[in-house]
Amino acid sequence: MGDRSPKSVQKQASQKQSRTNDSNQKKQAVVSSQQATKAKAAVNKKK
């Protein structure tokens, strides 16, 4: 049986939120790098 004290529940919730934030930051970094690459390609095509 798991610990269901308020402190334990709060700790688990904050850890889950932290993991979610980390994954969202990684996804955002990938998206922004892809956008930068596309922007550079567009600039090079105009030249």
C-alpha positions as CSV (number, residue, x, y, z in Angstrom):
1,M,0.0,0.0,0.0
2,G,1.2,3.4,-0.9
3,D,1.6,6.4,1.3
4,R,-1.5,8.7,1.0
5,S,-0.4,11.4,3.4
6,P,-1.0,15.0,2.1
7,K,2.7,15.6,1.9
8,S,3.2,12.5,-0.2
9,V,0.4,13.4,-2.6
10,Q,1.8,16.9,-3.0
11,K,5.3,15.6,-3.7
12,Q,4.0,13.2,-6.3
13,A,2.0,15.9,-8.0
14,S,4.9,18.3,-8.1
15,Q,7.2,15.6,-9.6
16,K,4.6,14.8,-12.3
17,Q,4.3,18.5,-13.1
18,S,8.1,18.8,-13.3
19,R,8.3,15.9,-15.7
20,T,5.5,17.5,-17.8
21,N,7.3,20.8,-17.9
22,D,10.6,19.1,-18.9
23,S,9.0,17.3,-21.8
24,N,7.2,20.4,-23.0
25,Q,10.4,22.4,-22.9
26,K,12.1,19.7,-25.0
27,K,9.3,19.7,-27.5
28,Q,9.4,23.5,-27.7
29,A,13.1,23.5,-28.3
30,V,12.7,21.1,-31.2
31,V,10.0,23.2,-32.7
32,S,11.9,26.4,-32.4
33,S,15.1,24.8,-34.0
34,Q,13.0,23.5,-36.9
35,Q,11.5,26.9,-37.4
36,A,14.9,28.5,-37.4
37,T,16.2,26.0,-39.9
38,K,13.2,26.7,-42.2
39,A,13.7,30.5,-41.8
40,K,17.4,30.2,-42.8
41,A,16.4,28.1,-45.8
42,A,13.9,30.7,-46.9
43,V,16.4,33.5,-46.6
44,N,19.0,31.5,-48.6
45,K,16.4,30.8,-51.4
46,K,15.7,34.6,-51.7
47,K,19.3,35.4,-52.3
